[in-house]
Amino acid sequence: MASKGRMAEVAVRRYWRERDARVVVEAWRTSGESLREFARRHRVDRRRVARWAGRLDGSEPAPVHFHPVRVADPERGDGRAIEIHLVGGRHVRVPPGFPPEDLRRVLTMLDPRTPC
């Protein structure tokens, strides 16, 4: 288990080597906290911790999956925002020109169990 001092030292580094990332990921997994709580408490980017956790686990990036889509108003091709209704009642408004990769990250953050 990583010491608190070692964790604090590594957390503030701009660049993590694998051994540094192992300290952070181990500290998170043994903390009993959600990733969000852990990242907030240690002032680290939760995406960075999650990315390293995936790398250290040897996980491959999830394949792209498409979600069912229903066009609510096909006449509305006027360049206004698109509204996406997700399972569970969440909604995402996407302005025209929003980069697809950014949308993928947003949707993954809302439901990391469902790959996009």
N, C-alpha and C positions, 0 to 999 in steps of 0.2 A: 504494500500500500504506500502511496506517495505521501511524503510529509507535507504539511500545510505550507511550510516555507518554500519547499521546492515547487509546489503548485503555484504559489504566488509569483515566484521568480519566472516560471515558464509562461504563465498567463499573459504577462506584459510584453513578451517578446514579439517583435514584428514577424519574425520567421520562425517556424517550428521545424525542427528536424524530427525524424521518426521517433527517436527516444523521448523528445519533448512532448510530442503528441500523445505518446503512450501514457505519460504522467497525467496529462489532462483528461484523457478518455478514461483511464482507470479511476481517477478522482471522481469524475462524474458518475461512473457506473456504481461505485461503492458509496456514493453520497445518499442514495435513496431519493434524490430530487429529480424532478422532471428536467429535461434539457433546458427549457426556458428558465426555470428557477436557478439552476446551476450557473448558466451563462450570465444571468443578471447579477448574481451574487459575486462572481469572479470577474465580471466586466470583460467577458470574452464573447466573440461572435458565435452564436449557437450554430450557425451554418458551418462555421469552420470546425467546430467540435464534431458535428454530425458527419461532415465530409471525411475527417480523419478517422472517425469510428468506422465508417464504411470501408475506408482503405485498409485499416488494420484488421478488419474482419475478413478481408479478401473478397468483399462483395463486388459484384460487377454492377455497372449502372443498369437500372431497370429498363427494359425495352419500352418503347413508346406504345401507349395504348390510347385508343380514341374513345371518348365518352359519347353516349347517345346525345344527339342534338335535335331539337325541334325548332324550326324557324317560326317565331310567334307572329310576326308581321312581315310577310315577304315584300310588301309594298314600300317598306321603310329603307330604301337604299340611298338615303340622303346624307351619308357621312357622319351621322350622329353616333354616339357611343352604343356599343353592343352590351346588352345585359345578359349575364350568364347566371342561371339559377342552378345551384348545386344541391345535391342530396343533403338533407338535414336543414334546409331552409336558408342557407347562406346564398348571398348574391354578390356577383362581381361585375362592376361596370368597367368596360374596356373602351377607352377613347380611340378614335381613329388614329392609326399609325403606331399603336402600342406594339413594341417589339415582341414577337412570338416567344422568344426565349424568356423574356421577363414575365410574360403571362404564365408560362410553364412553371417558373419559380413561385409565382404567387399561388397558383393552384396546388402545387406541392406543399407549400407552407400551410395551406388551409386543411389539407388532408394528406399527410405524408404516406398513408397506407395505400393510397390509390395513385399508381404511377401515371403520369401524363405522357 
